Amino acid sequence: SEVSSFRPPHLGIGRWKNPERHDWETPWGAPLVWGDSSNAALQRAKLSEQGIHVGLLTLVVGTYARFVRSFISSAEIHFLPSQMVTYYILTDNSRTLDPQVELGPGRQIKVLPVAELPGWERLAYRRMVLLTDAIRYSVDSEVEYIFCADVDQKFVGPIGEEILGDLVATLHPEIYGMQRNMYPYEDQEVSSACVEEDEGDYYYTSEFYGGSVSEMRKLVHGCSLLILQDQANRVTARGLEESYLNRYLIDHRPTCVLSPEYSWWESTLTAHVPTKRLISLGRPLNYLDFISENTIF
């Protein structure tokens, strides 16, 4: 059982299904990770000496190259500092990359070229296919775990072995604790990402997720198939890639769920967290309004 002075934050009566409930685990028994809890500390102690090789994969296209140095330099300080880490950078222009970051022992950068992808909407639909190819042909036999992260983020707090699991998802910081009917799941019945009213436990962000290489291979391939099916039917999910990720994670529940500490940004809706660990530098102030305004029918 959990023995710790740390308690997950209350979000207020209006956000909680049960405002007196503290979440330590999911309804299906997977850990819900808060980095300062004793459970997280036990996981770090258990795995910190095992010499695990982890990949951190990010996609850098167009003007997003300006975020690479901050992303990697902050990861060197905070992301699994005692483990071997390979940074996989998928980019359409390797000439614009100049991280100039001094890496620690056992840590390296690998650049994986991809075709030019102009426009964020096109990129949102191509990314899962690109991740599928990267994991299949470049990552598969090199690391034990792989995490996908948007490059316009900065690591600002410790992220250790508590995040390691077969299939790891991160709670969306604006949606965490809200009533189920507020989740921005895809609701078009013609979409392969559609979620019925009686489905879904959480809403996850696409900013940071991962797991074992074998499970991540299944995830990106599964999401790619859902996206291709909608493209064939000329259907656009309102949350784009995030809609398909959430559909997949309903059908394949994560074995480890990270609290919003591991994906946070400034917003009028963002939940309070005890410690910010990974923050987004490029998210809109109100994500719910953003996806409503950018829905394409």
Secondary structure in CASP SS format (residue, H / E / C, confidence):
PFRMAT SS
TARGET T0000
AUTHOR 0000-0000-0000
METHOD secondary structure of the structure
MODEL  1
S C 1.00
E C 1.00
V C 1.00
S C 1.00
S C 1.00
F C 1.00
R C 1.00
P C 1.00
P C 1.00
H C 1.00
L C 1.00
G C 1.00
I C 1.00
G C 1.00
R C 1.00
W C 1.00
K C 1.00
N C 1.00
P C 1.00
E C 1.00
R C 1.00
H C 1.00
D C 1.00
W C 1.00
E E 1.00
T C 1.00
P C 1.00
W C 1.00
G C 1.00
A C 1.00
P E 1.00
L E 1.00
V E 1.00
W C 1.00
G C 1.00
D C 1.00
S C 1.00
S H 1.00
N H 1.00
A H 1.00
A H 1.00
L H 1.00
Q H 1.00
R H 1.00
A H 1.00
K H 1.00
L H 1.00
S C 1.00
E C 1.00
Q C 1.00
G C 1.00
I C 1.00
H E 1.00
V E 1.00
G E 1.00
L E 1.00
L E 1.00
T E 1.00
L E 1.00
V E 1.00
V C 1.00
G H 1.00
T H 1.00
Y H 1.00
A H 1.00
R H 1.00
F H 1.00
V H 1.00
R H 1.00
S H 1.00
F H 1.00
I H 1.00
S H 1.00
S H 1.00
A H 1.00
E H 1.00
I H 1.00
H H 1.00
F E 1.00
L C 1.00
P C 1.00
S C 1.00
Q C 1.00
M E 1.00
V E 1.00
T E 1.00
Y E 1.00
Y E 1.00
I E 1.00
L E 1.00
T E 1.00
D C 1.00
N C 1.00
S H 1.00
R H 1.00
T H 1.00
L C 1.00
D C 1.00
P C 1.00
Q C 1.00
V C 1.00
E C 1.00
L C 1.00
G C 1.00
P C 1.00
G C 1.00
R E 1.00
Q E 1.00
I E 1.00
K E 1.00
V E 1.00
L E 1.00
P E 1.00
V C 1.00
A C 1.00
E C 1.00
L C 1.00
P C 1.00
G C 1.00
W H 1.00
E H 1.00
R H 1.00
L H 1.00
A H 1.00
Y H 1.00
R H 1.00
R H 1.00
M H 1.00
V H 1.00
L H 1.00
L H 1.00
T H 1.00
D H 1.00
A H 1.00
I H 1.00
R H 1.00
Y H 1.00
S H 1.00
V H 1.00
D C 1.00
S C 1.00
E C 1.00
V C 1.00
E C 1.00
Y E 1.00
I E 1.00
F E 1.00
C E 1.00
A E 1.00
D C 1.00
V C 1.00
D C 1.00
Q E 1.00
K E 1.00
F E 1.00
V C 1.00
G C 1.00
P C 1.00
I E 1.00
G C 1.00
E H 1.00
E H 1.00
I H 1.00
L C 1.00
G C 1.00
D C 1.00
L E 1.00
V E 1.00
A E 1.00
T E 1.00
L E 1.00
H C 1.00
P C 1.00
E C 1.00
I C 1.00
Y C 1.00
G C 1.00
M C 1.00
Q C 1.00
R H 1.00
N H 1.00
M H 1.00
Y C 1.00
P C 1.00
Y C 1.00
E E 1.00
D C 1.00
Q C 1.00
E C 1.00
V C 1.00
S C 1.00
S C 1.00
A C 1.00
C E 1.00
V C 1.00
E C 1.00
E C 1.00
D C 1.00
E C 1.00
G C 1.00
D C 1.00
Y C 1.00
Y C 1.00
Y E 1.00
T C 1.00
S C 1.00
E C 1.00
F E 1.00
Y E 1.00
G E 1.00
G E 1.00
S E 1.00
V H 1.00
S H 1.00
E H 1.00
M H 1.00
R H 1.00
K H 1.00
L H 1.00
V H 1.00
H H 1.00
G H 1.00
C H 1.00
S H 1.00
L H 1.00
L H 1.00
I H 1.00
L H 1.00
Q H 1.00
D H 1.00
Q H 1.00
A H 1.00
N C 1.00
R C 1.00
V C 1.00
T C 1.00
A C 1.00
R C 1.00
G C 1.00
L C 1.00
E H 1.00
E H 1.00
S H 1.00
Y H 1.00
L H 1.00
N H 1.00
R H 1.00
Y H 1.00
L H 1.00
I H 1.00
D H 1.00
H C 1.00
R C 1.00
P C 1.00
T C 1.00
C E 1.00
V E 1.00
L E 1.00
S C 1.00
P H 1.00
E H 1.00
Y H 1.00
S C 1.00
W E 1.00
W C 1.00
E C 1.00
S C 1.00
T C 1.00
L C 1.00
T C 1.00
A C 1.00
H C 1.00
V C 1.00
P C 1.00
T C 1.00
K C 1.00
R C 1.00
L E 1.00
I E 1.00
S E 1.00
L C 1.00
G C 1.00
R C 1.00
P C 1.00
L C 1.00
N C 1.00
Y H 1.00
L H 1.00
D H 1.00
F H 1.00
I H 1.00
S H 1.00
E H 1.00
N C 1.00
T C 1.00
I C 1.00
F C 1.00
END
